[in-house]
């Protein structure tokens, strides 16, 4: 006779949580992604109101070339973060419109990140059964970058997009009158996220 008092082992209902995309990345990549995200978020928070940038009542034709240059200098100091966003959007739209160039640029950036920047120093690069030193890896990446930029459509797409973005910024800066801008205040956009664009300058009052 089989006893009905069989012991049932408790079953744990706790399931292991799969790692997120950020947690599954190497520490160096995770730190880079976090730093990049924080930098972009901080830079966007420093941008001026877009309604102020596109205020149609503030646009007027400059009387001379020197006045246009003065307007461009003041507007570039005040709308620095906005101008960077405009150039970045034009560059992004240009790359999206050319998928082949976008794929080549992404592959090139991934090669630099994972084959050189984030690769452990004590671990040599091994491809096709051959070990490559850091100098050989760097030389190969530099040659690959030159080949992709100058012998494919990537270079022309990037240069044309940058020229269009810079021209857009120059036209806006020359025709946007800075008389209503508080240029005597310390420009917060000239530090941190956008400090690499130029040395912060002290703006003079209008």
Buried (B, 14 or more C-beta within 10 A) or exposed (E): EEEEEEEEEEEEEEEEEEEEEEEEBEEBBBEBEEEEEEEEEEBEEBBBEEEBBEEEEBEEEBEEEEEBBBBBBBBBBBBBBBBBBBBBEBBEEBBEEBEEBBEBBEEBEEBBBEBBEBBEEEEBBEEEEEEBEEEEBBEBBEEBBEEBBEEBEBBEBBEBBBEBBBEBBBEBBBBBBBEEBEBEEEBBBBEEBBEEBEEBEEBEEE
